[in-house]
Amino acid sequence: MTEIRTSIQARKLRALREAAALTRAQMAELLDEDEVTLTALETSTSELDLELVERCARAFGMTVERLLSTDAAKAPALVLFRSLNREVIRELHTRRAHFALGDFLRTCGDLAELARLRERKGVFRSSLVERARKLIPVPDDDPALYRQAEQLATDVRSWLALGDGPVASMVDVIEHRLNIPIVWSTPDEVDANIDGASTIDPIPAVLVNLVGGRERWWRTRMTLAHELCHLLFDALPDGEHHRMVMFSPHRDGSRAAHGRDRSYPLPDVLERMERRANAFAAYFLAPGKAIRRLVPHSDATSEHAITLLCQQFAIGRVTAVNQLHHVWSLSKQERARMLDRAGEQALPYEHPDAGVPSGRAPRCATLRDWVNDALARGWISKVRACDYFGTELSDSRAEQPPVLSEAAAVRLRAYAYLGRRDLTVRWRVDEPIEDGERWRAPVFELDANGERRERGAVVLTRAREIAEHETSLVLDAS
C-alpha cells in the first residue's frame, strides 16, 4: 500500500512540476525542500511525506483530496507559475505569498464545489462575468494603453448602467450585481506588497488584501475595480483556454519603482496588464468625462481640485492626482509637485465599502452564506461545514460563530415553508432580520439573467413558527 501511495505522489509531483514549467530546483524551493529530497520523491525512492503533500497542495491552490483525485493539469496555480519568471517565483517564496495565494485558490475550489452542489439542487448561479469576458490585448504604447483603459471603463459602466456618476459601493457591484465572491485577507496573511488577486478558474473570484485596514476603503475600491478589469479582459499565455489567475503587486505610482526597487517585477506582458488594470480602475471610479465637467483645466493642479475628486468619487489622493494628470495631460513635473504637497485625504472613515467580514480566514461572505444555506437545507453535514470554515467541531473560540446560527435556523424554516408550493420552491431566502418579537425573512427570485425580483417576506415568531397573517408573498407571475 505504501508503495502504491508513494507512486501516486511521485507521479503527481512530476506532473505538477512539468505542467508548471518549473525546474526541480524551483519546485523544491516552493515546497521548502531540498532538491535531492524532491528528486528522490519523484523517482519513488522515498516514502510518502504527508506534510510535503500538504505543502504541495497548498502551493498549487488545492486541498490534498483534490490534488490526489484530479488531473494535475487542472491545478489553478499552474497557469500563473508558467507565466512568471524565476525572480518573481523566488520572491513569492521568500515572502510566503505563494502559500497565501494558494489559500485563496483553495477557497475558490470550495466555492466552485458548493456552486456545483447548488446547481444540482436547482439553485443556479448567474455567470455574468463568464458571458461578458472578452480577451483584449494590451497596446504596446502608453498613450494607446490609457485610451483603451478609458474606453473599456466607459463600456463596462454603460453595461452596468452606472452613467458617469460616483459608484456608491464597489463591494455591491462585484459581490451582488456581478455575483463575484470576494475573499478578504490581511497583511499578516498575504504580503502587504500584494493588493489583491483574481481568478476565472475554477470560479470567478477576487481577493482583497486589507493593507492599512478596513478604514482605507478607497484602496479597497481601487483593488476591486482593478481585479474586475483582469476578470473581464485579461488572460495569461495558456494556449486556447484563455485562463486567468493573476496577483496584483502594489503599484500606486506615487514613487519611482523600477527594476530592483519594485516588488514582484513581473514579465513585461503582465506588467502592462497591471498598468491597464490600474488605469481602468481609475477611469471606472472617476470617469474622464465627469472630471472634465467638474474641474476646469485652469484649476487642475490645485489642492481644491484634488480634494473635490476625492470627495466626489470616493477615491484616494494618489488616484485623484493621477486622474487629473491623465485627463488634463499635465506634465510629470506638475504631477510630482502635486504628490509632494502635504495634502489631506479629506475622506471619512466610514463608507459602505469599509464593511468587510471580520474573524478568521477564510473571510468570504459568499462562502459563509452558501455553507449555511447548504447546511440549513440538509445538503451537507455539520462536519463538512466545519471543513469549509476550517474549524473543528469542538472549536469554541468567541470569534467563530456557531455553524448553524439562529438566523440560519430561521432560514431553514422559511425554506421549508416555501417548499410547500411548486411556484415558490425555487425562491430564495435572504438573511433574516430581527424585528422585535418577530423574524422577517426577505424572499426573492432570480430570473434567467440573474436579475433579482423581490417576492415579499416570510414572518416567523421567536419560536420559529410561521406568522401566516403577517407573511406577505407576491405570487403572481407578472
ABEGO torsion letter per residue (X at the ends): XAAAAAAAAAAAAAAAAAAAGBBAAAAAAAAGBBAAAAAAAAAGABBBBAAAAAAAAAAAGBBAAAAAABBAAABAAAAAAAABBAAAAAAAAAAGAAAAAAAAAAAAAAAAAAAAAAAAAGBBBBBAAAAABBBBBBBABAAAAAAAAAAAAAAAAAAAGAEABBBABAAAAAAAAAGBBBBBBBAAABBAABABBBBAOABBBBBBBBBGEAABAAAAAAAAAAAAAAAAABBBBAEAAGBBBBBBBBBAGABBBBEAABBGBBBAAAAAAAAAAAAAAAAAABBAAAAAAABBAAAAABAAAAAAAAAAAGBBAAAAAAAAAAAAGBBAAAAAAAAABBBBAGBBABBAAABBBBEBOBBBAAAAAAAAAAAAAGABBAAAAAAAAGBBAABABAABBBABBAAAAAAAAAAAAAAABAAAAABBBBBBBBBEABBBBBBBBBBAAGBBBBAEBBBBBAAGBBBAAABBBBABAX
